[in-house]
Amino acid sequence: MTKQEFLDELRQSLTGEVSSEVVMDSYRYYSTYIEDEIRSGKSELQVVEELGRPALIARSIIAAHTGER
């Protein structure tokens, strides 16, 4: 999975479940995180694999923001 595929799946999983602000904050956070890890010497694939499935990350974000719509 590429960085863009990861971010697209994360955004799709969050959309409609949390506020658009939380969606964009999460998107920006993970985009920056991936870029920082790549700059530190890891491959894009390695970083994305280490993060795990975007849908699982989205579930955690949704759970943390339940009731914030």
ZALUMVO-965691 format. One record per atom (N, C-alpha, C): x, y, z. Coordinates in pm, whole numbers, plus 50000, padded with zeros to 5 digits. Atoms other than C-alpha are relative to their C-alpha. Layout:
BEGIN
XYZ ...
END
This chain:
BEGIN
500854988250000 500005000050000 500905012450000 499244987650006 501305034549914 499505009750107 500414989449906 501155065450135 498625005249961 501274994350044 498315079349923 498844990350021 501045010049977 496335046949939 499654999250149 500225000249855 496795046350318 499155012050042 500714987849961 495635082450355 498575000349945 501345000550059 492685077550119 499084990650078 500815009549924 491485046950311 499695005550140 500224994049869 491915065050643 498895010649990 501014989450017 489915094950518 498624994049974 501285006550032 487195072450375 499394993550124 500495006749880 486935052950701 499495009950104 500394989949901 486605084950905 498815008649956 501044991150051 484245104450680 498614995150038 501355003349957 480735105150820 499944994550142 499945005649864 481895091051154 500465010350103 499514989349914 483695121451298 499915013149922 500094987050065 483755158551222 501035001249888 499054998050110 485455170550905 501325005350052 498764995149939 487995188151128 500874988450049 499275011849952 488975154951288 500534992149881 499545007050121 489195138950942 501255006849946 498864992750057 491525166250816 501205000050093 498885000549904 493615167151135 500694986549995 499435013550006 494095129451117 500764997949870 499355001250130 494925130850747 501355007250002 498754992249995 497525158250803 501024993450093 499095006349904 498995140451106 500704988049936 499405012150057 499525107450926 500825003049875 499224995950116 500735124350608 501385005050045 498754994649947 503375143450805 500844989050064 499285011049936 504295112751010 500704991349897 499415008550104 504865091750700 501185007049934 498924992350063 506955119150536 501225000950092 498894999149904 509055123450853 500764986850009 499355013249992 509725085950872 500794997049873 499295001950126 510715085150504 501295008150001 498814991549992 513105114250562 501054994050095 499055006049905 514655094650851 500624987149945 499325011150065 515555066650610 499154987749972 500865011650027 512605042650601 499365001449863 500724999650128 510855033250279 498525003050027 501444997249989 507275044150217 499244987350038 500655012849973 506185007750216 500224995650144 499685004049863 507945000650545 499195008150101 500744991449907 506325030450720 498534996350001 501435003250009 502845021950595 499724986250062 500185013349940 503264985350693 500095000750152 499854998749855 504424995351042 498775006450064 501204993549947 501355017351088 498844990350013 501105009549997 498994988851012 498845004649913 501164997350085 495534989750859 499365013450035 500644987149976 494025024550819 498624998850065 501335001749943 490565011150906 500064997850151 499855002149856 491825000051248 500395013050071 499634986949946 493445033851310 498765008850007 501234992150004 490175050151207 499064996350114 500875004449890 488255029151461 500435006250132 499484993949877 490515042051738 499695014950005 500294985750007 490065077951624 498515002450024 501464998749983 486285073551602 499624997850145 500305002949860 486175058051949 500405011550091 499514988849918 488175087152090 499145012649983 500804988150030 485785112351933 498494997249997 501425003349999 482445095351990 499215011450061 500844989149952 479765121552030 500415013649948 499544987250057 481765148551848 499605000749853 500424998950141 479735154051533 499675014149966 
END
